[in-house]
Amino acid sequence: MLPGVFYALIAGFLAALASSSAKLSLGADYLKGVCETALIWIDGQRNTTGVDTTACDWLHIPLRLLCGGLLFTCNAVMWTFFAKALRHSSSSARATVTTTASNFIFSAFLGHVIFGETHATLWWVGIVLTLTGLLVLHGSTPQAPQENVDKKYE
């Protein structure tokens, strides 16, 4: 059971990373702003005059393409780990719920760190309910299939 949970957690993290990569690659000039901030910060260490940020006018395009490639790579690896989680878990529901819950939690963490997002109380209530269901699901013991006890004899 433990390897299945581990694989499901990794799959959830990769799914969150893929969605963050999609937001970076398709988002409204977020990478261009990050590029300009980085150039100002780097040049500000050496020089206090105005910083030329025209390089960011074209540099954000390869960065977006890189994030798009990261999106497809993370999705492919995520499906690999999810398949391993399904193989090593006692039920597909455990692997699915664990992957989904870890995806939500890692998405909240990455959204806060990368984009400065905050979530409403209702969102956190949903996460708590999901995690409670996950704990109930993981706490239950799988039952062995019952043999046909009432065999009919001819």
N, C-alpha and C positions, 0 to 999 in steps of 0.2 A: 504494500500500500504506500509506503513512504516514497519509493521512486516515482510512483504515479503522481503524487502530490508535488514532488520536486519538479517533474517535467511540466505539470500544469501551471505551476508558478512561473517558470521560465517562459512558457507559451504566452501567459498573460502579460508579462513584462515586454516581450517582443511585440505583442499586439499594440500595447500602449506606445512603444517606441515607433512603430509603423504609423500610428495615427498622428503622432507628433511630427514625424517626418513629412507626412502629407500636408499637415497644416503649415509647416515651414516652406514646403515647395510650392504650394498653391495660395498661401496667405498673401495679404495685401502689403507688399513691400516691407515685411518684417526683417528679412535678411539684409535688405539694403540699409535699413536703420541700424542693424547690428554692425554692419561693415563700417558705416560712418562713425559710429561710436567707438569702434575698435581703432580706426585710424586716428581719431581725435585723441584717444587715450594714449596710443603709442607715440604719436608726434608730440603730444602735450608733455611727455616726459623729457623731451629734448628741446622743445621749442615752445615759446608762449605765443607766437604769432598765429595768424589764421592758418587753418589746415585745409589743403586741397583734397576734397572728397570726390572728385570726378571719377576716380578709379572705381568707385562703388556703383557708378551708373551702368557698368558692364559686368562687374565682378559678381553681382548678385545672381546673374543668369547661370553661370557654372555652379554656383552654390545651390541654386534651386534644382538644377539637374542632378547634382550629387544627392540632395535630399530625396528626389524622386527615385533614384537608384536604391537608396537606403530603404525607402518604402517597400519596394518589391523584394529586396533581399530579406528584410525583417519578416515580411509576410510568408515567404517561402520557408524560412527557418522556423517561424512560429508554427506553421502547419506540421512540420516535421516533429517538433516537440509535442504538439497536441496529439499527434498520432501515437507517439511513445507514451504519453500520459494515458490515452485510451487503452493501450495494450497492457500497461502495468497497473491500472486501477481495477478495483473490484467491480465497478459499474461505470457506465458512460456518464451517468448523471453526476457522479463525484468529479470526474475529470472536467466536465463542462462547467459546472458551477464553480469549481476552484479556479479554472482559467478565467471565467467571467469576472469573478470577484477580484482576482489579482489584477486583471486588466483595468477595472474601475479604480482600484487603489493606486496603481502605478500611473494611470492617466491623471488622477488628481495631483499626484506628486510631481510628475513631469510638467503638467500645466501650470502649477504654481511656480516651479523653478524656472522654466523656460519663458513662459508667457505672463507670469504674474497674475494668474487667474485665481479667483476665489469662488467657492460654491455656496449655494443657498442651503438653508437648513433642511429643506425637503430632500435635496440631493443626499445629504449626510444621513437622513432618516432611511432613505432607500438603501444606502450602503450598509447601514447597521442591520436592516432586515435581511439583506442578502447574506451578510456574514453570519447572522443568527441561523438562517436556513442552512448555510454551509456547515456550521458547527453541529446542527442536528443531523445533517446527512452524514458527516464524518463520525459522529458518535454512535450511529446505529451499526449494528453488526450484521454483515450479510448472512442470509440464511442459506444453508445448503439445500439444493433441490431435493424435494422429497421423492423417495422411490415409491413406486406403486405398491402400497402395503396390501391392498385388497386384491391380490392376484386371483383371478378366477381359474379354477381347474376344470378341465373338461371331463 
